Amino acid sequence: MKLIVIKDNLKEAVGAAAGMKVQDQNLPILHNFLLTAKGGKIILRATNLELGIEFSIAGKVIEDGSITIPTAVFHTIINSLQSDRLNIEIKGSQTTVKTDNYEAVIQGLPPDDFPIIPEIKEVKGKIEIKGSVLKEAFQQVSFASQFSDLRPELYNLLFHFSGGEIQMAATDSFRLAEKTLPGSLFKTESDEGYKLLIPLPTIQEILPLLDDESVTITYDEHQILFSSKVWKVISRLHTGTFPHYEPIIPKEFKMEVVVGKAELQEALKLSTVFSGQLQEVTLKISDGQKSLEVFSQNQAVGENVYQLGAKINKPLSFSSIFNARYLGDALKAVNSEEIFFGFNEEGKPALIRSPRDTSYFYILMPVLKG
């Protein structure tokens, strides 16, 4: 096999392969990617048996062939080279990479040993959506998920199509994020609703690939496929059941508070200096006042108080402790200059969103002191 490719045409594909976590250490071939040249096309594939990727790479094919190449080694070379043009030649199990002033010979493994990446066999649903829209939704939701041995379903993102809308949700049982995409933001011919659990590692693999190009999502009983003109990512779906979270969503609030996001972010940043390892901060409103107090205390360091001007509907006496990092995550996800808080009794979850956009919300449980 002989190829001539531009380095940047390879970087995204090799980077995606390098970012894939391999759990099965008994299969060394999973640490390699498969490079194939046939009929003028160059294809790169990688898999960890849970998900697989495929990239079409622009370049010149001089001679057909295929080889598997160690991903980490090739990734380091690609990111270190200054030259734009790469000459790649395969002889037996060795790959030679040449530029005008550099040459490397990499030992590979036979392509016949590379696992077959599965395909969607019986499409049950299809959605077309702009990559940037999908990326924003994934980013707003996926951070609320967390690995759990006891509850593996929490290490997934819920993808729920119903009533012409898509709802995405993630939770780690201490917090919940949900994003709703109206039908105007995607195309589908499906009428029947469905729920899919997409593993978080799959979301993390897809995020860097998403841009303004259109992405097609298809699924069957066991797998989901994301594809663009250049790449494909196929993943197993989780077979568990996502928590029934609707009952915990507050329908009304005893107090509603709106504050500036930038000032609240500054208050949280200062509060973590005094909050200690658990990063606990207290949000407090005194009866009749029009300000939100952010308080933190550490016996070994000291304490601080930050008063924020606030618009308060139904001002009451209120005080609750929250995790500062979890609270800060919400502020990053809300796309507005102001933040809406819906509060009820102390010890009850708070709802956080934009004052004007209800398509996204974040629910945070307070830290309970026993």
C-alpha positions as a Markdown table, in Angstrom:
| # | Residue | x | y | z |
|---|---|---|---|---|
| 1 | Met | 0.0 | 0.0 | 0.0 |
| 2 | Lys | 1.2 | 3.5 | -0.9 |
| 3 | Leu | -0.5 | 6.8 | 0.0 |
| 4 | Ile | 0.1 | 10.5 | -0.1 |
| 5 | Val | -2.0 | 12.4 | 2.4 |
| 6 | Ile | -2.0 | 15.9 | 4.0 |
| 7 | Lys | -1.3 | 15.7 | 7.7 |
| 8 | Asp | -4.4 | 17.7 | 8.7 |
| 9 | Asn | -6.6 | 15.3 | 6.8 |
| 10 | Leu | -5.4 | 12.5 | 9.2 |
| 11 | Lys | -5.3 | 14.4 | 12.5 |
| 12 | Glu | -9.0 | 14.4 | 13.3 |
| 13 | Ala | -9.4 | 10.7 | 12.5 |
| 14 | Val | -6.2 | 9.6 | 14.4 |
| 15 | Gly | -7.1 | 11.8 | 17.3 |
| 16 | Ala | -10.6 | 10.3 | 17.6 |
| 17 | Ala | -9.0 | 6.8 | 17.6 |
| 18 | Ala | -6.5 | 7.8 | 20.2 |
| 19 | Gly | -9.3 | 9.2 | 22.5 |
| 20 | Met | -11.1 | 5.9 | 22.6 |
| 21 | Lys | -10.6 | 4.1 | 25.9 |
| 22 | Val | -9.8 | 0.4 | 25.5 |
| 23 | Gln | -10.8 | -1.8 | 28.5 |
| 24 | Asp | -9.8 | -5.2 | 27.1 |
| 25 | Gln | -6.1 | -5.4 | 27.5 |
| 26 | Asn | -6.0 | -9.0 | 26.3 |
| 27 | Leu | -6.6 | -7.9 | 22.7 |
| 28 | Pro | -3.6 | -5.8 | 21.6 |
| 29 | Ile | -5.2 | -5.2 | 18.2 |
| 30 | Leu | -7.7 | -2.8 | 19.8 |
| 31 | His | -4.8 | -0.4 | 20.5 |
| 32 | Asn | -4.3 | -0.2 | 16.7 |
| 33 | Phe | -6.4 | 1.4 | 14.0 |
| 34 | Leu | -7.1 | -0.2 | 10.6 |
| 35 | Leu | -6.0 | 1.8 | 7.6 |
| 36 | Thr | -7.3 | 0.7 | 4.3 |
| 37 | Ala | -6.8 | 2.0 | 0.7 |
| 38 | Lys | -9.0 | 0.6 | -2.0 |
| 39 | Gly | -10.5 | 1.9 | -5.2 |
| 40 | Gly | -9.1 | 5.4 | -4.6 |
| 41 | Lys | -10.6 | 5.7 | -1.1 |
| 42 | Ile | -8.7 | 5.8 | 2.2 |
| 43 | Ile | -10.6 | 4.6 | 5.3 |
| 44 | Leu | -9.5 | 4.6 | 8.9 |
| 45 | Arg | -11.4 | 2.4 | 11.4 |
| 46 | Ala | -11.0 | 2.0 | 15.2 |
| 47 | Thr | -13.0 | 0.1 | 17.8 |
| 48 | Asn | -12.9 | -0.9 | 21.5 |
| 49 | Leu | -15.8 | -3.4 | 20.9 |
| 50 | Glu | -18.3 | -1.1 | 22.6 |
| 51 | Leu | -18.1 | 1.6 | 19.9 |
| 52 | Gly | -16.5 | 1.9 | 16.6 |
| 53 | Ile | -15.4 | 4.8 | 14.4 |
| 54 | Glu | -14.9 | 5.2 | 10.6 |
| 55 | Phe | -13.3 | 8.1 | 8.8 |
| 56 | Ser | -13.0 | 8.8 | 5.0 |
| 57 | Ile | -9.7 | 10.5 | 4.5 |
| 58 | Ala | -8.8 | 12.7 | 1.5 |
| 59 | Gly | -5.5 | 11.7 | -0.2 |
| 60 | Lys | -3.9 | 10.0 | -3.2 |
| 61 | Val | -3.9 | 6.2 | -3.4 |
| 62 | Ile | -0.9 | 4.9 | -5.4 |
| 63 | Glu | -1.3 | 1.3 | -4.4 |
| 64 | Asp | -4.1 | -0.5 | -2.5 |
| 65 | Gly | -3.7 | -2.4 | 0.7 |
| 66 | Ser | -4.4 | -2.4 | 4.4 |
| 67 | Ile | -2.6 | -2.6 | 7.8 |
| 68 | Thr | -3.3 | -1.9 | 11.5 |
| 69 | Ile | -1.0 | 0.7 | 13.1 |
| 70 | Pro | -0.5 | 1.4 | 16.8 |
| 71 | Thr | -2.7 | 4.4 | 17.5 |
| 72 | Ala | -0.7 | 6.0 | 20.3 |
| 73 | Val | 2.6 | 5.9 | 18.3 |
| 74 | Phe | 1.0 | 7.3 | 15.1 |
| 75 | His | -0.9 | 9.9 | 17.1 |
| 76 | Thr | 2.3 | 11.2 | 18.6 |
| 77 | Ile | 4.1 | 11.3 | 15.2 |
| 78 | Ile | 1.2 | 13.2 | 13.5 |
| 79 | Asn | 1.0 | 15.8 | 16.3 |
| 80 | Ser | 4.8 | 16.3 | 16.3 |
| 81 | Leu | 5.5 | 16.6 | 12.6 |
| 82 | Gln | 5.8 | 20.1 | 11.0 |
| 83 | Ser | 5.5 | 18.9 | 7.4 |
| 84 | Asp | 2.1 | 19.0 | 5.8 |
| 85 | Arg | 2.6 | 16.2 | 3.3 |
| 86 | Leu | 3.0 | 12.6 | 4.4 |
| 87 | Asn | 4.1 | 9.6 | 2.3 |
| 88 | Ile | 2.8 | 6.3 | 3.8 |
| 89 | Glu | 4.0 | 3.0 | 2.5 |
| 90 | Ile | 3.2 | -0.5 | 3.8 |
| 91 | Lys | 5.5 | -3.5 | 3.4 |
| 92 | Gly | 4.4 | -6.6 | 5.2 |
| 93 | Ser | 3.5 | -5.6 | 8.8 |
| 94 | Gln | 5.6 | -2.4 | 8.7 |
| 95 | Thr | 4.4 | 1.1 | 8.0 |
| 96 | Thr | 6.9 | 3.7 | 6.8 |
| 97 | Val | 6.0 | 7.4 | 7.2 |
| 98 | Lys | 8.1 | 9.8 | 5.3 |
| 99 | Thr | 8.4 | 13.6 | 4.9 |
| 100 | Asp | 11.1 | 15.7 | 3.3 |
| 101 | Asn | 13.3 | 15.5 | 6.4 |
| 102 | Tyr | 11.8 | 12.6 | 8.5 |
| 103 | Glu | 11.2 | 8.9 | 8.3 |
| 104 | Ala | 9.7 | 6.4 | 10.8 |
| 105 | Val | 9.1 | 2.7 | 10.5 |
| 106 | Ile | 6.2 | 1.4 | 12.7 |
| 107 | Gln | 5.5 | -2.2 | 13.4 |
| 108 | Gly | 1.9 | -3.1 | 12.9 |
| 109 | Leu | -0.4 | -6.1 | 13.1 |
| 110 | Pro | -2.2 | -8.1 | 10.4 |
| 111 | Pro | -5.4 | -6.5 | 9.2 |
| 112 | Asp | -7.2 | -9.8 | 9.2 |
| 113 | Asp | -7.1 | -9.8 | 13.0 |
| 114 | Phe | -9.0 | -6.5 | 13.3 |
| 115 | Pro | -12.5 | -6.9 | 14.7 |
| 116 | Ile | -15.4 | -6.3 | 12.3 |
| 117 | Ile | -17.2 | -3.1 | 13.2 |
| 118 | Pro | -21.0 | -3.8 | 13.2 |
| 119 | Glu | -23.6 | -1.9 | 11.1 |
| 120 | Ile | -27.2 | -0.9 | 11.7 |
| 121 | Lys | -29.1 | -3.8 | 10.2 |
| 122 | Glu | -32.8 | -2.9 | 10.7 |
| 123 | Val | -33.3 | 0.9 | 11.0 |
| 124 | Lys | -36.0 | 1.7 | 13.5 |
| 125 | Gly | -35.7 | 5.5 | 13.4 |
| 126 | Lys | -33.8 | 8.3 | 11.6 |
| 127 | Ile | -33.1 | 11.9 | 12.5 |
| 128 | Glu | -31.1 | 14.6 | 10.6 |
| 129 | Ile | -29.8 | 17.5 | 12.7 |
| 130 | Lys | -27.2 | 20.2 | 12.5 |
| 131 | Gly | -24.0 | 19.1 | 14.3 |
| 132 | Ser | -23.6 | 22.3 | 16.2 |
| 133 | Val | -27.2 | 22.0 | 17.6 |
| 134 | Leu | -26.5 | 18.4 | 18.7 |
| 135 | Lys | -23.2 | 19.4 | 20.2 |
| 136 | Glu | -24.7 | 22.2 | 22.4 |
| 137 | Ala | -27.4 | 19.9 | 23.6 |
| 138 | Phe | -25.0 | 17.1 | 24.5 |
| 139 | Gln | -22.7 | 19.6 | 26.3 |
| 140 | Gln | -25.6 | 21.1 | 28.3 |
| 141 | Val | -26.7 | 17.7 | 29.6 |
| 142 | Ser | -23.9 | 15.1 | 29.6 |
| 143 | Phe | -21.8 | 16.6 | 32.4 |
| 144 | Ala | -24.5 | 15.7 | 34.9 |
| 145 | Ser | -23.8 | 12.0 | 34.3 |
| 146 | Gln | -21.3 | 10.0 | 36.4 |
| 147 | Phe | -19.9 | 6.5 | 36.4 |
| 148 | Ser | -21.5 | 4.2 | 38.9 |
| 149 | Asp | -20.8 | 0.5 | 39.5 |
| 150 | Leu | -24.1 | 0.2 | 41.5 |
| 151 | Arg | -26.2 | 2.1 | 39.0 |
| 152 | Pro | -24.7 | 1.7 | 35.5 |
| 153 | Glu | -27.8 | 3.3 | 33.9 |
| 154 | Leu | -26.6 | 6.7 | 35.3 |
| 155 | Tyr | -23.5 | 6.5 | 33.0 |
| 156 | Asn | -25.7 | 7.2 | 30.0 |
| 157 | Leu | -27.6 | 10.0 | 28.4 |
| 158 | Leu | -31.3 | 9.6 | 27.8 |
| 159 | Phe | -32.4 | 10.4 | 24.2 |
| 160 | His | -36.2 | 10.6 | 24.2 |
| 161 | Phe | -38.2 | 11.3 | 21.0 |
| 162 | Ser | -41.8 | 12.0 | 21.7 |
| 163 | Gly | -44.5 | 14.4 | 20.4 |
| 164 | Gly | -42.2 | 15.7 | 17.7 |
| 165 | Glu | -39.6 | 16.8 | 20.2 |
| 166 | Ile | -36.3 | 15.4 | 21.5 |
| 167 | Gln | -35.6 | 15.5 | 25.2 |
| 168 | Met | -32.1 | 14.7 | 26.4 |
| 169 | Ala | -31.4 | 14.1 | 30.1 |
| 170 | Ala | -28.6 | 13.0 | 32.4 |
| 171 | Thr | -28.3 | 12.6 | 36.1 |
| 172 | Asp | -26.0 | 11.3 | 38.8 |
| 173 | Ser | -28.8 | 11.2 | 41.4 |
| 174 | Phe | -27.5 | 14.5 | 43.0 |
| 175 | Arg | -28.3 | 16.6 | 40.0 |
| 176 | Leu | -30.3 | 16.4 | 36.7 |
| 177 | Ala | -30.0 | 18.3 | 33.4 |
| 178 | Glu | -32.6 | 18.2 | 30.7 |
| 179 | Lys | -32.6 | 19.8 | 27.2 |
| 180 | Thr | -35.6 | 19.9 | 24.8 |
| 181 | Leu | -35.1 | 20.3 | 21.1 |
| 182 | Pro | -38.2 | 21.3 | 19.2 |
| 183 | Gly | -39.1 | 19.7 | 15.9 |
| 184 | Ser | -38.0 | 22.8 | 14.0 |
| 185 | Leu | -34.3 | 22.0 | 14.7 |
| 186 | Phe | -34.3 | 18.5 | 13.1 |
| 187 | Lys | -35.9 | 16.4 | 10.4 |
| 188 | Thr | -37.5 | 13.0 | 10.9 |
| 189 | Glu | -40.2 | 10.8 | 9.4 |
| 190 | Ser | -40.8 | 9.0 | 12.7 |
| 191 | Asp | -44.1 | 9.5 | 14.5 |
| 192 | Glu | -43.7 | 6.8 | 17.1 |
| 193 | Gly | -41.9 | 7.8 | 20.3 |
| 194 | Tyr | -38.8 | 6.0 | 21.7 |
| 195 | Lys | -36.2 | 6.2 | 24.4 |
| 196 | Leu | -32.5 | 5.3 | 23.9 |
| 197 | Leu | -29.8 | 5.2 | 26.5 |
| 198 | Ile | -26.5 | 6.4 | 24.9 |
| 199 | Pro | -23.3 | 5.5 | 26.9 |
| 200 | Leu | -21.5 | 8.6 | 28.1 |
| 201 | Pro | -18.1 | 7.5 | 26.5 |
| 202 | Thr | -19.9 | 7.5 | 23.1 |
| 203 | Ile | -21.1 | 11.1 | 23.7 |
| 204 | Gln | -17.5 | 12.1 | 24.6 |
| 205 | Glu | -16.2 | 10.5 | 21.4 |
| 206 | Ile | -18.7 | 12.3 | 19.2 |
| 207 | Leu | -18.5 | 15.8 | 20.8 |
| 208 | Pro | -15.1 | 16.9 | 19.2 |
| 209 | Leu | -16.4 | 15.8 | 15.7 |
| 210 | Leu | -19.6 | 17.9 | 15.7 |
| 211 | Asp | -19.6 | 21.1 | 13.7 |
| 212 | Asp | -22.1 | 22.9 | 11.4 |
| 213 | Glu | -22.3 | 19.9 | 9.1 |
| 214 | Ser | -25.5 | 17.8 | 9.2 |
| 215 | Val | -25.4 | 14.6 | 11.2 |
| 216 | Thr | -27.7 | 11.7 | 10.7 |
| 217 | Ile | -28.8 | 9.5 | 13.7 |
| 218 | Thr | -30.1 | 6.0 | 13.1 |
| 219 | Tyr | -30.7 | 3.2 | 15.5 |
| 220 | Asp | -31.8 | -0.4 | 15.7 |
| 221 | Glu | -32.6 | -2.7 | 18.7 |
| 222 | His | -29.1 | -2.8 | 20.1 |
| 223 | Gln | -27.0 | 0.0 | 18.4 |
| 224 | Ile | -27.0 | 3.7 | 17.5 |
| 225 | Leu | -25.2 | 5.3 | 14.5 |
| 226 | Phe | -24.1 | 8.9 | 14.1 |
| 227 | Ser | -22.8 | 9.8 | 10.7 |
| 228 | Ser | -21.7 | 12.8 | 8.6 |
| 229 | Lys | -20.1 | 13.0 | 5.2 |
| 230 | Val | -16.7 | 12.2 | 6.6 |
| 231 | Trp | -17.1 | 10.1 | 9.7 |
| 232 | Lys | -19.3 | 7.5 | 11.4 |
| 233 | Val | -19.6 | 6.5 | 15.0 |
| 234 | Ile | -21.5 | 3.4 | 16.0 |
| 235 | Ser | -22.2 | 2.4 | 19.6 |
| 236 | Arg | -24.0 | -0.2 | 21.6 |
| 237 | Leu | -27.1 | 1.1 | 23.4 |
| 238 | His | -27.4 | 0.5 | 27.2 |
| 239 | Thr | -30.2 | -2.0 | 28.0 |
| 240 | Gly | -31.1 | -0.7 | 31.4 |
| 241 | Thr | -33.9 | 1.7 | 32.4 |
| 242 | Phe | -33.3 | 5.4 | 33.0 |
| 243 | Pro | -34.6 | 6.8 | 36.3 |
| 244 | His | -38.2 | 8.1 | 36.2 |
| 245 | Tyr | -37.2 | 11.7 | 37.1 |
| 246 | Glu | -40.4 | 13.6 | 36.2 |
| 247 | Pro | -41.8 | 13.6 | 39.8 |
| 248 | Ile | -38.8 | 15.5 | 41.2 |
| 249 | Ile | -39.2 | 18.4 | 38.7 |
| 250 | Pro | -40.8 | 21.3 | 40.7 |
| 251 | Lys | -44.0 | 22.5 | 39.1 |
| 252 | Glu | -44.2 | 25.7 | 41.2 |
| 253 | Phe | -41.9 | 27.6 | 43.6 |
| 254 | Lys | -42.3 | 29.4 | 46.9 |
| 255 | Met | -39.6 | 31.9 | 45.8 |
| 256 | Glu | -38.1 | 32.9 | 42.4 |
| 257 | Val | -34.7 | 34.6 | 42.2 |
| 258 | Val | -32.9 | 36.1 | 39.2 |
| 259 | Val | -29.2 | 37.1 | 39.4 |
| 260 | Gly | -26.5 | 38.1 | 37.0 |
| 261 | Lys | -24.5 | 35.1 | 35.9 |
| 262 | Ala | -21.1 | 36.7 | 35.7 |
| 263 | Glu | -21.4 | 38.1 | 39.3 |
| 264 | Leu | -22.6 | 34.7 | 40.6 |
| 265 | Gln | -19.7 | 33.0 | 38.9 |
| 266 | Glu | -17.3 | 35.4 | 40.6 |
| 267 | Ala | -19.0 | 34.8 | 44.0 |
| 268 | Leu | -18.6 | 31.1 | 43.6 |
| 269 | Lys | -15.0 | 31.4 | 42.6 |
| 270 | Leu | -14.2 | 33.4 | 45.7 |
| 271 | Ser | -16.3 | 31.1 | 47.9 |
| 272 | Thr | -14.3 | 28.0 | 47.0 |
| 273 | Val | -11.2 | 29.6 | 48.6 |
| 274 | Phe | -13.0 | 29.1 | 52.0 |
| 275 | Ser | -15.3 | 26.1 | 51.3 |
| 276 | Gly | -12.8 | 23.3 | 51.9 |
| 277 | Gln | -12.6 | 19.9 | 50.2 |
| 278 | Leu | -16.4 | 19.4 | 50.0 |
| 279 | Gln | -16.8 | 22.7 | 48.2 |
| 280 | Glu | -19.9 | 23.6 | 50.2 |
| 281 | Val | -21.5 | 27.1 | 49.8 |
| 282 | Thr | -24.6 | 28.5 | 51.4 |
| 283 | Leu | -27.1 | 30.4 | 49.4 |
| 284 | Lys | -29.1 | 32.6 | 51.7 |
| 285 | Ile | -31.9 | 35.2 | 51.4 |
| 286 | Ser | -33.1 | 37.1 | 54.4 |
| 287 | Asp | -36.8 | 37.8 | 54.7 |
| 288 | Gly | -37.8 | 41.0 | 52.8 |
| 289 | Gln | -34.3 | 41.6 | 51.3 |
| 290 | Lys | -33.5 | 42.0 | 47.6 |
| 291 | Ser | -30.1 | 40.3 | 47.6 |
| 292 | Leu | -28.7 | 36.8 | 47.4 |
| 293 | Glu | -25.9 | 36.0 | 49.9 |
| 294 | Val | -23.2 | 33.5 | 48.9 |
| 295 | Phe | -21.5 | 32.3 | 52.1 |
| 296 | Ser | -18.7 | 29.8 | 52.7 |
| 297 | Gln | -16.7 | 28.9 | 55.8 |
| 298 | Asn | -13.7 | 26.8 | 56.7 |
| 299 | Gln | -12.4 | 26.6 | 60.2 |
| 300 | Ala | -8.8 | 26.3 | 59.1 |
| 301 | Val | -9.0 | 29.2 | 56.7 |
| 302 | Gly | -11.8 | 31.6 | 57.6 |
| 303 | Glu | -15.0 | 32.7 | 55.9 |
| 304 | Asn | -16.4 | 35.0 | 53.3 |
| 305 | Val | -19.7 | 36.5 | 52.3 |
| 306 | Tyr | -20.7 | 37.9 | 48.8 |
| 307 | Gln | -23.9 | 39.9 | 48.4 |
| 308 | Leu | -25.5 | 39.9 | 44.9 |
| 309 | Gly | -28.2 | 42.2 | 43.8 |
| 310 | Ala | -31.2 | 40.1 | 42.9 |
| 311 | Lys | -34.8 | 40.2 | 41.5 |
| 312 | Ile | -36.8 | 38.3 | 44.0 |
| 313 | Asn | -40.4 | 37.2 | 43.6 |
| 314 | Lys | -42.1 | 36.4 | 46.9 |
| 315 | Pro | -39.0 | 37.1 | 49.1 |
| 316 | Leu | -38.8 | 34.7 | 52.1 |
| 317 | Ser | -36.3 | 33.7 | 54.6 |
| 318 | Phe | -34.3 | 30.9 | 52.9 |
| 319 | Ser | -30.9 | 29.2 | 53.4 |
| 320 | Ser | -29.6 | 26.0 | 51.7 |
| 321 | Ile | -26.1 | 24.5 | 51.2 |
| 322 | Phe | -25.0 | 23.4 | 47.7 |
| 323 | Asn | -21.9 | 21.9 | 46.1 |
| 324 | Ala | -20.1 | 24.9 | 44.5 |
| 325 | Arg | -18.7 | 22.8 | 41.6 |
| 326 | Tyr | -22.1 | 21.4 | 40.7 |
| 327 | Leu | -23.6 | 24.9 | 40.9 |
| 328 | Gly | -20.8 | 26.3 | 38.7 |
| 329 | Asp | -21.5 | 23.5 | 36.1 |
| 330 | Ala | -25.0 | 24.7 | 35.8 |
| 331 | Leu | -24.0 | 28.3 | 35.2 |
| 332 | Lys | -21.7 | 27.2 | 32.3 |
| 333 | Ala | -24.5 | 25.3 | 30.7 |
| 334 | Val | -27.2 | 28.1 | 30.9 |
| 335 | Asn | -26.9 | 30.3 | 27.8 |
| 336 | Ser | -28.0 | 33.7 | 29.2 |
| 337 | Glu | -26.6 | 36.6 | 31.1 |
| 338 | Glu | -29.0 | 36.1 | 34.0 |
| 339 | Ile | -29.8 | 33.0 | 36.0 |
| 340 | Phe | -33.2 | 32.0 | 37.3 |
| 341 | Phe | -33.5 | 30.0 | 40.6 |
| 342 | Gly | -36.7 | 28.4 | 41.7 |
| 343 | Phe | -36.6 | 27.6 | 45.4 |
| 344 | Asn | -39.0 | 25.8 | 47.8 |
| 345 | Glu | -38.3 | 24.6 | 51.3 |
| 346 | Glu | -34.8 | 24.2 | 52.6 |
| 347 | Gly | -33.6 | 20.7 | 51.8 |
| 348 | Lys | -35.6 | 20.6 | 48.6 |
| 349 | Pro | -34.0 | 20.7 | 45.1 |
| 350 | Ala | -33.4 | 24.0 | 43.3 |
| 351 | Leu | -34.3 | 24.5 | 39.7 |
| 352 | Ile | -31.8 | 26.5 | 37.6 |
| 353 | Arg | -32.4 | 27.9 | 34.1 |
| 354 | Ser | -32.4 | 31.0 | 31.9 |
| 355 | Pro | -35.2 | 33.5 | 32.9 |
| 356 | Arg | -36.5 | 33.4 | 29.3 |
| 357 | Asp | -35.6 | 30.0 | 27.8 |
| 358 | Thr | -37.3 | 27.0 | 29.4 |
| 359 | Ser | -35.9 | 24.5 | 26.9 |
| 360 | Tyr | -33.1 | 23.8 | 29.3 |
| 361 | Phe | -33.1 | 23.3 | 33.1 |
| 362 | Tyr | -30.9 | 21.9 | 35.8 |
| 363 | Ile | -32.0 | 20.5 | 39.1 |
| 364 | Leu | -29.6 | 20.5 | 42.0 |
| 365 | Met | -30.1 | 18.7 | 45.3 |
| 366 | Pro | -28.8 | 20.6 | 48.4 |
| 367 | Val | -26.2 | 19.2 | 50.7 |
| 368 | Leu | -28.0 | 17.8 | 53.7 |
| 369 | Lys | -26.3 | 18.2 | 57.1 |
| 370 | Gly | -27.0 | 15.3 | 59.4 |
